[in-house]
Amino acid sequence: MAEGLAPRAEEAAARLPPLVVEAERVAATLMQGAHGRRRAGMGDAFWQFRPYVTGDAAARVDWRQSAKGDRLFVRETEWEAAQTVVLWRDRTASMDWRSGRSLPTKAERADLLLLALAALLLRGGERVRLAPGPVRSFAGRGALPALAAALARTGAEGPPDDAAIPRHARIVLFGDFLQPLPEAQELLHRFAARPLRGQMLQVLDPAEEALPYGGRVRFEGLEGEAPTLVPRVEDVRGLYAERLAGHRAALSALARTAGWGFATHRTDQPPQLALLGLWQALSPA
C-alpha cells in the first residue's frame, strides 16, 4: 500500500505551491471581516469602545476616549477562545474522477476547499488539525504551506479516528459520500456520542448528478466494483436522479440527527460558494 501511495504523494507535493496560492486567493474573497471566536471578556487585546451603562465599574471607563465628547465610554478587551477545527478529505479512488478535462477532479476541488477554509480559520486565530495524521495542530497565518505539505503526505483512506480528535473540537468532512448509508450512520453516531459536532460537504462531479450520457454505456467502478452495462442511459436517468436525491436526503437527515450540518458542492460551481457556507456554519452565533 505504501508503494502505491508514494507516487500520489509526490504528485500532490508537486502542485503544492500553486494550490496554496489558489487557496489563499479563494479565501481572500471572504477574508473581509473574518475573525475567530471574538467577543467581550477577559483578555489583553483591545476590542472596542462602547457607551457606559449603569452598573459598569468606574475603573472600566476610558477617560481619554470619554473626554472627546459628552458621553462616557467603556474600553472592552477581547476574549479569545481559539478552537481546534479538524479537517478530513476522502482519499479513496472515486475522488480522483472527473467527467471532463476542463473540470477539476473531486479530490482537487476538495483539497482546494479544505486549504481555503484552513486559511480562513488560521487567519481567524483558530487551530487546525488534519485527520487522519500526526497529532499536530497548525496555528498562525504562516502555517498554511506546512499544513498543505502535511495534507499531501496523508495517505490513509479511512474516516478520521474520533478517539484522536480533541474533545469539543469541530470537524469538517470533505468527500463524495456515495458509500452505503450505514457507513455514514455509524461514523456520525460515533462522533455524536462524544459529543463532536461538524459539517459534511459532499463534493460531486456534475455528471454524477445529471448522468448526461446517451445510448449504450458501460460504467466501470473505480474501487473494485463490477462494471455495469446500461443499454440505454436515457431509460434510467430519471430513476438514477431519484435514487441520488434519496441518498442525499438520507445523508442530510443523518447529519441533522447528529447535530451536524450537511451541504453539497459541484466541481463546476465556484468554490467560493461552498467556502462561504462552511465559514458561516463554523462561525459563532
N, C-alpha and C positions, 0 to 999 in steps of 0.2 A: 504493500500500500504506500509506503514511504517513497518508493522509487517512482510511483506514478504521480505523487504529489509534487516532486521536485520540479519537473518542467512547468507545472501550473504555477508554482510559487515564483519561479524565475520570470515567467511571462507577466505575472501580476506586478512583480517588482519593477520590471522594465517600463511599465506605464505609470509608475507612482508619481513622478513629478507632474506630468500633465493632469493626472487625476486629482492630485491635491489642489492644483491651480483651479481646475474646473469646480471642485467642491467649494473652494473659497469664493469663487465668482457667484455660484448659485446661492451660497449662504449670504453673500453681501447684499443680495436683493431684499433680504428680510432682516438685515442686521440693524436697521434703524429702530432704535427703541428696545432692542433685545437686552435682556438683563437676567440675572439669576433670581434667587428667591429673596428679593429685596423688600423690606418693609421696616417700619419704625420699630426700634427696640434697642437692646444693649449692643454697643459697638463703638468703634473709634472713628469710623468714616462718616463724614458729613453727608446727610441725605437731602434735607430740605428745611426751609423755614415755614412755619405755619402760625396763624394768629393765636395769641394767648387765649385760653378759655379758663373759666372759673374752676379751680381745683389743681391747676398746674403749679408746681413748686416754683417759687421765685428764683431759685438757683438755675432753673432751666431757661429763663428769659435771656435772650441775646440782646444786650443793651445797645450794642453798636448798630445792629440792624434796626432795632426799635427807634433809635434816635433819628433815623432818616424820615420818619413820618409821625403821625399822631396815634399809632397803634403799637401795642406790644406784640413781639414775635418770639416764639419758642424755637430753639435750634434742635432739630431732631437728628439723631445719629441713625446709622443703618444697621439693622440686624441681618447678618448674612448666615444663611443656613444652606451651605453647599450640600448638594445631594449627589449621590452616585447614580448615574444612569448607565445601565448595561445594554450594550448593542450586540445583536447577533444577526448574521446573514446566512441563509440556507446555502450550503456549498455543494449540494447534490447536482448530478449531471443535468437534470431537467432545467436548471437555471442557466445553463450555457447555451440556450437555444434562442434563435431569433428567426422571424419569418422573412426578413429582407435585409439586404446589405446596408440599407440606409438607416436601419434601426440598431440600437444597442442590444446586446443580449440582456436577458433579465438580470443576470449576475452583474453586468457592468452598471446597469441602472441602480440596482440595489446598493452596490459599493458607493456610487456617487451620492445617493441619498443618505447613506449611513455616514459618510465623511462630512457631507454638508451639515447634517444635523449635529455631528460632533463638533464642527467648527462653531456653530451657534452656542452649543452648550458650554464649550470651553471659554468662549468669549463672555458668556454669562456667569462665569465663576463656578460652574459645576464640575464634578469629577466624572470622567468617562472611563468605562471598562469594557473590554471586548470579551465575548463568550462564544465558544469555549476558548481558553487560553490561559496564560500565566496570571497569577493573582497580582495584577498591577493596575493601578488607577492612573489615568492621564489627567493632568490639570495644567491650566495656563494656556495663554493664546498661542504659544510657540510649540505646543505638544502635538499639533495635527500631523506633521510629517512622521513623527515617531509612531503615532497611532496607525497611520496608513501603512507603514512598514510592518507593524505587528499584524495588521489585517491580512497583508499579503502572505504572511507566514502561517496564518491559521489554516490548518488542513483538515481538522476534524469535521465530519459531515453531520454528526448527530445534533440534537437540540441542546441548548445550554443546560448545564448541570445546576439545578436550583439550589443545591446544597452549598455551592461555591459563591452564590450571589449574596451580597450583604443584605441584612435584614432592612426592610423599608426602602430598598433601592427601587428605582423604576426600570422597566425593561422595555426595549423596542425590538420586535422581531420582524425581519425582512425575509420574505420568501414567496413562492407561488402558492403554497398551502393547498396543493392538489392531492395530497395524500389522503388515505381513508380518514373519515371524521373521528373514529375512535382514537387515533393517534393524537390529533389536536386536542381532543377532550381530555385525555389522560395528562397531557402536558399542562394544560391550563388548570386542571384540578390540583396538580402538584404545586403550581405557583400560588393559587388562591389559598391553599391550606397554610401557607407560612405566616402571614399573607404577603404576597408580592403582587404589585399591580403594574400594568404596562399597556402597550399598544401593539397591534398586529397590522402590518402593511402588506397586503397581497399585491405582488408585482406580476403582471401578466403581459404577454405579447398581444397586440391587437388581434392577430389571427386566432389566438386561443379563445377570444370572445366571439368573433364574427364567423369563424370557420368559412373563410371566403373562397374555398376551393370548389371545383365543379367536376362532375363526371366520376370516373373510376379512379380512386386514390388508395394507395397503400400507405398506412400510417405505421411508423416504426417507433417503438419506445426508446427512450434514452437511458433507462435504468433497468434494462433486462426484461422489460415486458415483451410479450409475444406480439408480433406485427398484426395489424388489423386491416383487412381489405374491405373497403366500402365501395359497392358497385356504383352507387350514385349519391354523392355527398349531399346534393340538393334535398334528397328524401329524408335525411337525418338531421338537417341543420336546425329545424325547429325543436326537435327532441333534445339535441345537444344543448341548445341555448337554455332550454327549460331545466335540464339537469345541472348545468353550470350555475344558473341562478339559484337553484335549490341548495347546492353545495355552499355557495357564498352566503345565503341566508342562514344556513345552519352554523357556519363559522361565526357569523356576526352574533347569533343567539348564544353560542357557547362563550364567546368573549364577553358579552354583556352579563351573562350569569356569573362569570368570574370577576366582574368588576373591571374588565378591560375595555379598551376601545378597538375598533376594527375599521379599516379603510382599505380601499383598493386604488391601484395606480396602473396605468398602461404605459408601456415604453414609448408610445408615440405622443404622449402628453408632456407638457413642460414639467421638469422636475420640481419647479418652484411650487406648483400646486400641492403636491404631496408633502413637501417640506413645510409649507405653511400650516397644513393640517396637523402634522406631527408636533410642530413647535407650539401651536395653540393648545394641543392636548396635554403637553408636558408643562405648560406654564402654570403658575399658581392661579387659583381662582381669584 
